[in-house]
Amino acid sequence: MSEFLDSLEAPRSGAPAPLGMVVGGSLNRGIDVRLATPTAVEEAKVGTFATAQGTAARYFGMITDLRLETADARLAAALGAADPALTEVLAGTSAYAVASFSPMLALGVGEEAPRPARAVPPHFAPVHRASSEDVGAVFGHEDAAHVYVGSPLDMEDARVCLDLGALAERSNGVFGKSGSGKSFLTRILLAAIVQRGAATNLVFDMHSEYGWAGTHEGGYAAKGLKQLFGERVSLFSLDPASSRRRGVTPDATVQVGMDEVEPEDIAILAPTLGITDLGVQASYAVARHLDREWVHKLLDMNAEQIAELADALRENLNTLEALARRLRGLQRLGFLTERAVKGGAVGTVLEHLAAGNHVVLEFGRYGDDLTAYLLVANLLTRRIHADYRHRTEESLASGTKAPTPLVITIEEAHRFLAPGLAGQTIFGAIAREMRKYRVTLLVVDQRPSGIDPEVLSQVGTRLACQLDNERDVEAVLTGAPGGRELRAVLARLESKQQALLFGHALPMPVVVRVRDYDEGFYRDMTTPGHGRSSARREDLF
């Protein structure tokens, strides 16, 4: 670090030629950098991590736009067919390229860590592509609190690290269209949380990708958490037959009793079951009247009994009949029993979490059944959150140790957090609590525009792969500082293995090539002591 700080006081010896120099601009709309050579416009890609060397500080930022300029607007009209000799004379003088550079951090002489940029580099300050030392100074190095997730564009020798302590403090999101690599990025985050002990994972594994094994697009298997970490990960299954066919023996089979279903679960199932708002409201009245076994009792009623119930509750008969008819769709779910077994699925999951195990719940054949996924994820999360809330409040009152932070991973997050629905679901409450009760979300979604904007604004760290819908791009950047500049960067990500990372767990936004999920990654995650320092886990929080 001392060598890096010393370089602020003198030109960097042996440094590569600058991309260009500052010629204008502002802190809000970006700094104009006139590129030094005609070829630099193709080298300075949108998303490039760059630095500007001022007289008292070095500024760290990102190239967010590129444009071609001419000294005389009449030049383009005056030129006829391209003359190689003439274009060589004009290139870089009368015709030149300008990059927009957004300064985000500044590191002054004598300062140990970068701070938010509140000034701009002066005219003619040189702008360079960032070096590996610059990347380390901004994003830190791998240790007990930081994990390597990728490299800046065209900088394979540099490592961008996420602060896992900050990541666990708030809910986070991984976004990207299908095939963009968001599942592999999610695997990297989950494995890092397990390896570093930053929190406990509860993963609702919709398509059985994170537990034992997933697949690359090439068709070969990618190791899941259970293969990497063995007994530290507990594998639960809604469909044990599917698990066995894949050569996996689950640690527990999950069954859900009808007496565990509450009106809050019906609210989130309403769109998939075709239940109206009136039907949802009626379910609360029925549950109050019939107690815990209200679903089973309602489904057992004949037409005359439903009419009597409608009279007793002063509810519309057609509404209750429609509610009963729609709820019969739940009876096709093989994991749904009349009554929960003693302890139930929630109790078993809580036992494993309390023992320090990370839990992955595979859905098997129910992974393509949205009703099953929404019901199980909402029901289990609601009760697990209630347990964590109770234990956290007890620890505050008694001064004892609080429960280990819990990160709950959900896919198809917009189904739980849609506008108008987020306020009714436990997931919306968790996102807004910002870890008040030691529980946060990791939402994985290809349609962030379907998530309630208020909830999305509470997502602390966002990891966005390519999105091809303008509304999704706009949604991901909701509430993000410099969103206008980042919009152009996000819109130009490559289709695979690139992501824009920004938010609470990073000092500044950065575009990375996501690290490979391969044997090298497996070794890093399973080598004892890898990435650790003398820091205790408590120091992460």
Beta strands, then each sheet from edge to edge (+ up, - down):
strand 1: 20-26
strand 2: 30-35
strand 3: 49-53
strand 4: 57-70
strand 5: 95-108
strand 6: 115-116
strand 7: 126-129
strand 8: 146-152
strand 9: 160-163
strand 10: 172-175
strand 11: 200-205
strand 12: 213-215
strand 13: 221-223
strand 14: 233-237
strand 15: 252-253
strand 16: 256-257
strand 17: 336-337
strand 18: 358-362
strand 19: 406-411
strand 20: 439-445
strand 21: 461-464
strand 22: 498-503
strand 23: 510-514
sheet 1: 6+ 5- 2+ 1- 7+ 3- 4+
sheet 2: 9+ 8- 23+ 22- 21+ 10+ 20+ 19+ 11+ 18+ 14+ 15+
sheet 3: 12+ 13-
sheet 4: 16+ 17+
end
